[in-house]
Every structure is written in structure tokens, then in C-alpha cells.
């Protein structure tokens, strides 16, 4: 069976049609959202053809840690933060296709399917994370987004004043040369390239196509025609705006009008992404690939669009708006139009893809955290796990059974109190500023890394789906039970034992 995995960065579940079912955003899970309905007809096509997972959780956050979960089937955040693949990682494309230096003839001889990456995701190959493309048979990068230094030409171009001295100045310089019509926007180029690759390569047997689309991640600068349904004046506003907002509490930084303008640009960016997703789905229709292809659609995490008074991510616990992700899987035979409530995570995509292309999941020395989801597509009551575990390295750990959710940080939130914390692996931290000690016995000590301000947060998602109310003080018995389950889950997953000490457990 072929596999196409579509990963859209920073996609909120409440902006996806199979999840919001035509409801306005403020009638879904977050009352803090505006009353817009975000049309996503192509995500709806996937939902009608596939199985919608209503209880999918990311795992390691943010962008690159989530990708390492997918590429290795292990939760990265328990051992290491943002970084490249390690030399001993049994990464997914190599498990599918063997070593990438093989010729296609040698691959066929040895029974390896072709794998291919199409992406505009700059983080995949920039310093600090840039080796995720190396295991594929082939790859295509769409250049120019975010801080990619594609153009250096000394020309005049539009750039918001407060971004002139920021890395995103490169984005505005790049799009000055690249963008002239909607087809030039990055989601359009990514899905068009993927559709073209299918047209040329669909006769390969059991191929694996991985599409990593940076949108709807900021920068949020969609075409004005798509913005106007949410913001009628388009970009004609009387205040300074950037292509994103601060990763922080927004009140005191943005006005209510500016916050809604950010929300409108994000919603329009989702519409843009969905619109060009249709290009790929049309190609699947034209080539009749649904009959022998497993299509997986998901995101690495969501984002705060005013939820908890915040904008962006990486500022607090992995509450619902960030940690609860969309996941739709379209199987040629099973689960059409179905939904599943089992707890599933991004680490599950690793064994699922391998099973679909007929490859055994390896047994890494430290264990595999992912679960093959093909049986869940076939059988509505197939078991996955009792608890999902998620978090960000060195910050908090999240545990949920689907109803109750616990976010646990170290009780001492100071930089010196978040101890012991160790970085496992020989690769250095070059993207986020972890202070790493010398390499000793396969790990490095991490110092001066503070935890989140509220150490313990407990919510009942049945009554409070966006986790706005902290019940830790009101529900001491439930808190004790969830903390005990967190200890057990950490032990079952083989987490470093110091995690329990660091978290005050």
C-alpha cells in the first residue's frame, strides 16, 4: 500500500471542518474565539473518506520535537529538546527505503519502496535541526519562507517597520521576488509540487510521500482576497502589524482589534492551506490512488489565538489549543466516514506508516512509544492506550485520559530549581538556548532553564474543554491519582528517572 503523510504546521483543530462541523469557532471548544465559521471543504473531503480521530495529542512540542516523534516513534521531549536526528535514530524514511545512496534499481532488488519529501519547512534543513531530509530517496524544498536567506538583493520592498531588524525581514525580502499571484504562495507551491510528483511517480509500488507544509504556521500574510471574508478592510488597517504576534500574553501588547486581526489572518491562512490541499486531492482522484493509498492528515500542534490570554505557543502548559491536534486517516477499505475516540499520538504514525508499506517496525534499544493504528481503522473498539503523554523538554509534562488532564511542572519554577535536567544524545542544542554541560556517559547536564509559573494544573475537559479552570486545589484526590498515573506512565515509557525528581513526584 502507498502512504501519503500530510503534516500542516500549527493547525488548530477547531479550524478544521471535520471537527467544527460548520459551527462558529466560539461554539467549538474555546469561547475566547470569534464567531467565524472557517470553511475547509478539502479537509471535509478527507473526513468523509477517512476516519477522524477526536482524541489525538501531539507529544513533543513544538515544531521539530514533534517531527522527531514522527520520524522515530519515540517521545523526544523526555530526553532532549529541539534538535536534529541523532546518528543512531532509526528514522522513518530510512526504514521505508533503506540507505538513501542506493540506486532505484538496487532499492527494487532489495524490496525497498521509494520515499520522497516535499516541504517548504525551513527548520528541516537550517542549522540546529537540518538533517531530517537526508533519509529520503529524494526531496524537494520550496525555498523562501520565514528566515530563509534566499535573497540578499539590496532593493526596496514592503516590510512592517518592527520587522526590519528581525529574522523575518528575510521573509518579506523573499516574497518580494517570489509572490505575484496566489499560485506563488507557499502552500500552493507545496501541494502543486506534491501533485506533480504523484503524476510522475504514482506507478512506484508502495511509495511513501511525506508532505511537510509550513502553513498555517506564521507568518500570517495570506492573500487579501482570502482575508476579507474575516476582515472586510483587508490589509487596509490603521495600526502597525507584523506577520505574526508576540509569543506572549497579548493584553497590554495588542488591542482587541489587533488581536482579532491576528485571528483573521490565521483563519485566512487555514483557508489558503485547505484550498491548495484540494490540488493534491484532485490528483489522487484523477490517478485513482485512493484504492491503494493510505492518506494521513495531521498537525504538529496548535496555537493560542487569545486562549488563556495568550498568542502563539511555547509560553505555558500544553493546553487543549496547542496539544489537541487534528488527525484524519483515509484507508482504501476501512473506516470511511467514521470517527474514533481512542487516545492516539504523533508517535503512532511511525509504526502505522511502516505497517502500511509492508515494513516491520524496528525495535530500538530504548523502546518504541508508538502504536500501529491500522487495527483501529479496521475495528472501532481496538485498544490503544489508557493515557496520552505530551510536553515540552525541560518545561511541563502533560497526561490525559481523554477527560481529565494534568500538566505538571517542577514545583520550583526558577532556573536553578528545574533540576536534575539532562540532555540525552551527542547532538548539541543550536536553536533554543539550552545551557549544556560536557558530554558524559551519553548525556549533558542542563542548567539555567526555568519551568512554567504554575507548577500544577488539573482540568476536567468534559466541563471545561479549553482548560481555563485549574482544579488542582479543589480536586486533591483526582490530582493525587493523576500524579500517580503520571509516574507509572513515565516508568512504562522508560523515561529518564530524574524526570520524576524534577517534577516533584
C-alpha positions as CSV (number, residue, x, y, z in Angstrom):
1,X,0.0,0.0,0.0
2,X,1.2,3.5,-0.7
3,X,1.3,6.2,2.0
4,X,0.9,9.9,1.8
5,X,1.5,11.7,5.1
6,X,0.4,15.4,5.1
7,X,1.7,17.5,8.0
8,X,0.4,21.1,8.3
9,X,2.2,23.1,10.9
10,X,0.4,24.9,13.7
11,X,-3.1,23.8,12.6
12,X,-5.8,24.3,15.3
13,X,-8.4,21.5,15.4
14,X,-11.3,24.0,15.7
15,X,-10.4,25.5,12.3
16,X,-10.8,22.1,10.6
17,X,-14.3,21.3,9.1
18,X,-14.4,17.6,10.2
19,X,-14.0,18.9,13.7
20,X,-16.0,22.1,13.8
21,X,-18.8,20.6,11.7
22,X,-19.9,24.0,10.4
23,X,-20.0,25.6,13.9
24,X,-18.5,29.0,14.6
25,X,-15.2,29.0,16.4
26,X,-16.7,30.3,19.7
27,X,-19.2,27.4,19.7
28,X,-16.5,24.7,19.5
29,X,-14.0,24.4,22.4
30,X,-12.8,28.0,23.0
31,X,-15.3,30.7,23.8
32,X,-12.4,33.1,23.5
33,X,-12.5,32.7,19.7
34,X,-14.5,34.9,17.3
35,X,-17.8,33.8,15.8
36,X,-16.4,32.9,12.4
37,X,-17.0,29.7,10.6
38,X,-13.8,28.7,8.8
39,X,-14.6,26.8,5.5
40,X,-12.3,23.9,4.8
41,X,-14.1,21.9,2.0
42,X,-11.0,19.8,1.2
43,X,-10.4,18.8,4.8
44,X,-14.1,17.9,4.7
45,X,-13.3,15.6,1.7
46,X,-10.7,13.8,3.8
47,X,-13.1,13.5,6.7
48,X,-15.8,12.0,4.6
49,X,-13.4,9.5,3.0
50,X,-11.4,8.7,6.2
51,X,-11.5,8.2,9.9
52,X,-11.5,11.3,12.1
53,X,-9.6,10.8,15.4
54,X,-11.2,13.0,18.1
55,X,-8.6,12.3,20.8
56,X,-5.3,12.9,19.1
57,X,-2.4,14.5,21.0
58,X,0.9,15.8,19.7
59,X,3.5,14.5,22.1
60,X,6.7,16.5,22.0
61,X,6.4,20.2,21.3
62,X,6.9,22.5,19.4
63,X,7.8,22.1,15.6
64,X,10.9,20.0,15.3
65,X,10.4,17.9,18.5
66,X,7.0,16.8,17.1
67,X,8.7,15.8,13.9
68,X,11.3,13.7,15.7
69,X,8.4,11.9,17.3
70,X,7.0,11.1,13.8
71,X,10.5,10.2,12.4
72,X,11.5,7.9,15.3
73,X,8.3,6.7,17.0
74,X,9.6,7.9,20.4
75,X,8.7,10.9,22.5
76,X,11.7,13.2,22.2
77,X,10.7,15.7,25.0
78,X,11.5,13.3,27.8
79,X,15.2,13.1,26.8
80,X,16.1,16.1,24.6
81,X,14.8,19.3,23.1
82,X,14.8,20.9,19.7
83,X,17.5,19.4,17.5
84,X,18.4,17.2,14.5
85,X,18.1,13.5,14.2
86,X,20.8,11.6,16.2
87,X,23.1,9.2,14.3
88,X,21.6,6.2,16.0
89,X,17.9,7.2,15.3
90,X,16.1,4.6,13.2
91,X,14.4,7.3,11.2
92,X,11.2,6.6,9.3
93,X,12.4,7.3,5.7
94,X,15.4,5.0,6.0
95,X,13.2,2.3,7.5
96,X,11.0,2.6,4.4
97,X,13.6,3.0,1.7
98,X,16.9,1.8,3.1
99,X,20.0,3.9,2.8
100,X,19.4,6.9,0.5
101,X,22.6,6.3,-1.5
102,X,21.0,3.2,-3.1
103,X,20.1,3.4,-6.8
104,X,16.4,2.8,-7.7
105,X,17.4,-0.5,-9.3
106,X,19.1,-1.6,-6.0
107,X,16.1,-0.5,-4.0
108,X,13.7,-2.5,-6.1
109,X,16.1,-5.5,-5.9
110,X,16.1,-5.2,-2.1
111,X,12.4,-4.7,-1.8
112,X,12.6,-1.0,-0.6
113,X,9.8,1.4,-1.6
114,X,10.6,4.9,-2.8
115,X,10.3,7.7,-0.3
116,X,10.0,11.4,-1.2
117,X,9.8,14.6,0.8
118,X,8.1,17.8,-0.4
119,X,8.4,20.7,2.0
120,X,8.8,24.5,2.4
121,X,9.6,24.0,6.1
122,X,12.9,25.9,6.6
123,X,13.5,24.3,10.0
124,X,14.0,20.9,8.4
125,X,17.4,22.0,7.0
126,X,18.6,25.0,8.8
127,X,21.3,24.9,11.4
128,X,20.2,23.3,14.6
129,X,17.8,20.8,13.1
130,X,18.7,20.4,9.5
131,X,19.1,16.7,8.7
132,X,15.5,15.5,8.6
133,X,15.6,15.3,4.7
134,X,18.6,13.0,4.4
135,X,16.9,9.6,4.7
136,X,14.5,10.0,1.8
137,X,15.1,8.6,-1.7
138,X,14.5,12.1,-3.0
139,X,13.3,15.5,-1.7
140,X,12.2,18.9,-2.9
141,X,12.5,22.1,-0.9
142,X,10.3,25.1,-1.6
143,X,12.5,27.9,-0.5
144,X,11.9,31.4,0.8
145,X,9.7,31.2,3.9
146,X,10.4,32.7,7.3
147,X,14.1,33.3,7.9
148,X,15.4,31.5,4.9
149,X,18.3,33.6,3.4
150,X,17.3,33.1,-0.2
151,X,17.6,36.7,-1.5
152,X,20.1,39.4,-0.4
153,X,19.4,41.9,-3.2
154,X,19.6,45.5,-1.9
155,X,16.1,46.5,-3.2
156,X,13.1,48.3,-1.7
157,X,10.3,46.0,-0.5
158,X,7.4,46.1,1.9
159,X,8.3,45.1,5.4
160,X,6.5,46.0,8.6
161,X,8.7,48.5,10.5
162,X,9.1,46.4,13.6
163,X,10.4,43.5,11.5
164,X,13.2,45.4,9.7
165,X,15.7,44.2,12.3
166,X,14.2,40.8,12.8
167,X,15.0,37.5,11.1
168,X,11.6,37.7,9.4
169,X,12.8,40.6,7.3
170,X,14.2,37.8,5.1
171,X,10.7,36.5,4.5
172,X,9.4,39.9,3.2
173,X,12.5,40.3,1.0
174,X,12.0,36.8,-0.4
175,X,8.3,37.2,-1.2
176,X,9.0,40.5,-2.9
177,X,10.7,38.4,-5.6
178,X,8.6,35.2,-5.4
179,X,4.9,36.2,-5.0
180,X,2.9,37.7,-7.8
181,X,-0.3,35.7,-7.7
182,X,-1.9,33.1,-5.4
183,X,-0.1,30.2,-7.1
184,X,3.1,31.7,-5.7
185,X,2.1,31.4,-2.1
186,X,3.9,28.7,-0.2
187,X,1.0,26.2,0.4
188,X,0.1,26.5,-3.3
189,X,3.7,25.6,-4.3
190,X,4.0,22.8,-1.8
191,X,0.8,21.0,-2.8
192,X,1.3,21.7,-6.5
193,X,4.8,20.1,-6.3
194,X,3.4,17.1,-4.5
195,X,0.6,16.6,-7.0
196,X,3.2,16.9,-9.8
197,X,5.4,14.3,-8.1
198,X,2.4,11.9,-7.9
199,X,1.8,12.4,-11.6
200,X,5.3,11.3,-12.4
201,X,5.8,8.7,-9.8
202,X,2.5,7.1,-8.9
203,X,3.5,3.8,-10.6
204,X,6.1,3.1,-8.0
205,X,5.0,0.2,-5.8
206,X,4.2,1.1,-2.1
207,X,5.8,4.6,-2.3
208,X,5.9,6.9,0.7
209,X,5.3,10.6,0.1
210,X,5.8,12.9,3.0
211,X,4.4,16.5,2.6
212,X,5.5,18.9,5.3
213,X,3.6,22.2,4.7
214,X,4.7,25.1,6.9
215,X,1.3,26.8,6.7
216,X,-0.8,27.8,8.6
217,X,2.3,28.5,10.8
218,X,3.1,32.2,11.0
219,X,4.0,34.4,9.0
220,X,0.2,35.0,8.7
221,X,0.2,37.0,5.5
222,X,-2.4,35.3,3.3
223,X,-3.8,36.8,0.0
224,X,-6.0,39.7,0.8
225,X,-9.0,38.2,-1.1
226,X,-9.0,35.3,1.5
227,X,-8.6,37.7,4.4
228,X,-11.6,39.9,3.5
229,X,-14.3,37.3,4.5
230,X,-12.9,37.6,8.0
231,X,-11.7,41.2,7.9
232,X,-13.5,43.2,5.3
233,X,-10.9,46.0,5.1
234,X,-8.2,43.5,4.3
235,X,-4.7,44.9,5.0
236,X,-6.0,48.4,5.0
237,X,-5.7,48.9,8.7
238,X,-4.7,52.0,10.7
239,X,-2.2,50.3,13.0
240,X,1.2,48.6,12.6
241,X,1.0,44.9,12.1
242,X,3.6,42.1,11.8
243,X,3.2,38.8,10.0
244,X,2.6,37.2,13.5
245,X,2.1,38.4,17.0
246,X,4.3,38.1,20.1
247,X,4.6,34.7,21.7
248,X,3.3,36.0,25.0
249,X,0.2,37.4,26.8
250,X,-1.4,39.6,24.3
251,X,-3.2,42.1,26.5
252,X,-1.1,45.1,27.0
253,X,0.7,44.4,23.8
254,X,-2.1,44.2,21.3
255,X,-5.5,45.9,21.3
256,X,-8.7,43.8,21.0
257,X,-8.9,45.0,17.4
258,X,-5.3,43.9,16.7
259,X,-5.9,40.5,18.3
260,X,-8.9,39.9,16.1
261,X,-6.8,41.0,13.1
262,X,-4.3,38.3,14.0
263,X,-7.1,35.7,14.3
264,X,-8.5,36.8,10.9
265,X,-5.1,36.3,9.3
266,X,-4.7,32.9,10.9
267,X,-8.1,31.8,9.7
268,X,-7.4,33.0,6.2
269,X,-4.1,31.2,6.2
270,X,-6.0,28.0,7.1
271,X,-8.4,28.6,4.2
272,X,-5.4,29.1,1.9
273,X,-3.9,25.9,3.0
274,X,-7.1,23.9,2.6
275,X,-7.7,25.5,-0.9
276,X,-4.4,24.1,-2.2
277,X,-4.7,20.8,-0.4
278,X,-7.5,20.3,-2.9
279,X,-4.9,20.3,-5.7
280,X,-3.4,17.2,-4.2
281,X,-6.8,15.5,-3.5
282,X,-7.8,16.2,-7.1
283,X,-4.7,14.4,-8.3
284,X,-5.5,11.4,-6.1
285,X,-8.9,11.3,-7.8
286,X,-7.5,11.6,-11.3
287,X,-5.0,8.8,-10.7
288,X,-7.4,6.6,-8.8
289,X,-4.9,6.4,-6.0
290,X,-7.4,6.1,-3.2
291,X,-7.8,2.4,-4.0
292,X,-4.2,1.6,-2.8
293,X,-3.1,4.6,-0.8
294,X,-3.2,5.4,2.9
295,X,-3.6,9.2,3.4
296,X,-2.7,10.7,6.8
297,X,-3.5,14.3,7.6
298,X,-2.4,15.9,10.8
299,X,-0.5,18.8,12.5
300,X,2.4,19.0,14.9
301,X,0.5,21.3,17.4
302,X,-2.0,24.1,17.5
303,X,-1.5,27.7,18.8
304,X,-3.0,30.1,21.3
305,X,-5.2,32.6,19.4
306,X,-6.2,34.5,22.6
307,X,-6.9,31.3,24.6
308,X,-5.6,31.7,28.2
309,X,-4.9,35.3,27.3
310,X,-2.1,34.2,25.0
311,X,-0.9,34.3,21.5
312,X,1.5,31.8,19.8
313,X,3.0,28.8,21.6
314,X,5.9,27.9,23.9
315,X,4.8,30.0,26.9
316,X,2.9,27.8,29.2
317,X,1.5,24.3,29.6
318,X,0.3,22.3,26.5
319,X,-3.4,23.2,27.0
320,X,-6.0,22.0,24.5
321,X,-5.5,24.8,21.9
322,X,-1.9,23.6,21.4
323,X,-1.7,19.9,22.4
324,X,-5.0,18.5,21.0
325,X,-4.4,18.1,17.2
326,X,-6.4,17.0,14.2
327,X,-5.7,13.6,12.8
328,X,-7.6,12.1,9.8
329,X,-6.6,8.8,8.2
330,X,-8.0,7.6,4.9
331,X,-7.7,3.9,4.3
332,X,-8.6,2.3,1.0
333,X,-11.1,0.0,2.6
334,X,-11.7,0.7,6.3
335,X,-13.3,3.4,8.4
336,X,-14.8,5.6,5.7
337,X,-16.7,8.4,7.3
338,X,-16.0,7.0,10.8
339,X,-14.7,8.6,13.9
340,X,-12.6,7.1,16.7
341,X,-12.2,8.4,20.3
342,X,-9.2,6.3,21.3
343,X,-6.2,8.2,22.6
344,X,-3.6,8.4,19.8
345,X,-0.4,10.5,19.3
346,X,2.0,11.5,16.6
347,X,4.5,8.8,17.6
348,X,1.9,6.3,16.4
349,X,2.4,7.4,12.8
350,X,5.9,5.7,12.7
351,X,4.6,2.1,13.1
352,X,1.5,2.9,11.1
353,X,3.4,4.1,8.0
354,X,5.8,1.1,8.2
355,X,2.9,-1.4,8.5
356,X,1.1,0.2,5.6
357,X,4.2,-0.1,3.3
358,X,4.9,-3.7,4.5
359,X,7.9,-3.0,6.6
360,X,8.4,-4.2,10.2
361,X,8.8,-1.6,12.9
362,X,12.3,-1.8,14.3
363,X,12.9,-2.4,18.0
364,X,15.1,0.4,19.1
365,X,17.3,-0.2,22.1
366,X,15.3,2.3,24.2
367,X,11.9,1.0,23.1
368,X,9.2,2.2,20.7
369,X,6.4,4.5,22.1
370,X,4.1,4.4,19.0
371,X,1.2,2.1,18.3
372,X,0.2,0.9,14.8
373,X,-3.2,2.5,14.1
374,X,-4.2,0.2,11.2
375,X,-6.1,-2.1,13.6
376,X,-8.0,0.9,15.0
377,X,-9.2,1.8,11.4
378,X,-10.5,-1.8,11.0
379,X,-12.0,-2.3,14.4
380,X,-13.9,0.5,16.2
381,X,-13.1,-0.8,19.7
382,X,-9.4,-1.7,19.1
383,X,-7.3,-0.6,22.2
384,X,-4.5,2.0,22.0
385,X,-3.5,3.4,25.4
386,X,-5.1,4.5,28.7
387,X,-3.2,7.8,28.9
388,X,-1.5,10.1,26.4
389,X,1.7,11.8,27.4
390,X,2.9,15.1,26.0
391,X,5.1,18.1,26.8
392,X,8.0,20.4,26.1
393,X,11.5,19.5,27.1
394,X,12.5,20.9,30.4
395,X,9.1,22.5,31.0
396,X,5.9,20.6,31.9
397,X,4.7,17.1,31.3
398,X,1.0,16.6,30.3
399,X,-1.0,13.5,31.0
400,X,-4.6,12.9,29.9
401,X,-7.1,10.0,29.8
402,X,-9.3,12.0,27.4
403,X,-11.4,13.6,30.1
404,X,-9.1,14.7,32.9
405,X,-5.8,16.4,32.1
406,X,-2.8,17.1,34.3
407,X,0.0,19.5,33.4
408,X,2.9,19.0,35.8
409,X,6.0,21.3,36.0
410,X,8.7,21.4,38.7
411,X,7.5,22.9,41.9
412,X,10.5,25.3,41.9
413,X,9.9,27.4,38.8
414,X,13.3,29.2,39.0
415,X,16.1,28.4,36.6
416,X,18.1,26.8,39.4
417,X,15.1,24.8,40.6
418,X,14.4,22.8,37.5
419,X,16.8,20.0,38.4
420,X,18.0,17.5,37.7
421,X,17.6,18.0,33.9
422,X,19.8,16.2,31.4
423,X,20.1,16.3,27.6
424,X,20.5,12.8,26.1
425,X,22.4,12.4,22.9
426,X,25.6,13.8,21.4
427,X,24.0,16.5,19.2
428,X,24.2,20.0,20.6
429,X,21.3,22.5,21.1
430,X,21.7,25.2,18.5
431,X,18.2,26.5,18.0
432,X,16.9,27.1,21.5
433,X,19.3,28.4,24.1
434,X,19.7,25.4,26.5
435,X,22.9,25.7,28.5
436,X,24.5,22.3,28.1
437,X,27.4,20.9,30.2
438,X,30.1,18.5,29.0
439,X,29.2,15.2,27.3
440,X,29.4,12.4,29.9
441,X,28.0,8.9,29.6
442,X,25.7,9.8,26.8
443,X,24.2,12.9,28.3
444,X,24.8,16.5,29.3
445,X,23.6,18.5,32.3
446,X,21.2,21.4,31.5
447,X,21.3,24.5,33.7
448,X,19.5,27.8,33.9
449,X,16.3,26.6,32.3
450,X,13.2,27.8,34.2
451,X,9.9,26.0,34.4
452,X,6.4,27.4,33.8
453,X,5.0,29.7,36.5
454,X,2.1,27.5,37.6
455,X,3.6,24.1,38.5
456,X,0.5,22.0,38.6
457,X,-2.7,22.4,36.5
458,X,-5.6,20.0,36.6
459,X,-8.7,20.3,34.4
460,X,-11.9,18.4,33.6
461,X,-12.2,18.6,29.9
462,X,-15.8,17.3,29.9
463,X,-16.9,20.5,31.6
464,X,-14.0,22.8,30.6
465,X,-12.7,21.7,27.2
466,X,-10.2,24.6,26.8
467,X,-8.8,24.0,30.3
468,X,-9.4,27.5,31.6
469,X,-10.1,26.4,35.2
470,X,-7.3,24.9,37.4
471,X,-8.9,22.3,39.7
472,X,-5.7,21.2,41.4
473,X,-6.7,22.7,44.8
474,X,-10.4,21.7,44.5
475,X,-9.8,18.1,43.5
476,X,-7.0,16.8,45.7
477,X,-7.9,13.1,45.3
478,X,-8.1,13.3,41.5
479,X,-4.8,15.2,41.5
480,X,-3.2,12.5,43.5
481,X,-4.5,9.8,41.2
482,X,-3.3,11.6,38.1
483,X,0.1,12.3,39.5
484,X,0.4,8.6,40.4
485,X,-0.6,7.6,36.8
486,X,2.0,10.1,35.5
487,X,4.7,8.4,37.5
488,X,3.6,5.0,36.2
489,X,3.4,6.2,32.6
490,X,6.9,7.7,32.8
491,X,8.2,4.4,34.1
492,X,6.4,2.4,31.5
493,X,7.8,4.5,28.7
494,X,11.3,4.2,30.0
495,X,11.7,7.9,30.7
496,X,14.9,9.1,32.5
497,X,14.3,8.5,36.2
498,X,15.3,12.1,37.1
499,X,12.1,13.3,35.4
500,X,10.1,12.2,38.4
501,X,12.5,14.1,40.7
502,X,12.5,17.2,38.6
503,X,8.7,17.3,38.6
504,X,8.5,16.9,42.4
505,X,6.9,13.4,42.1
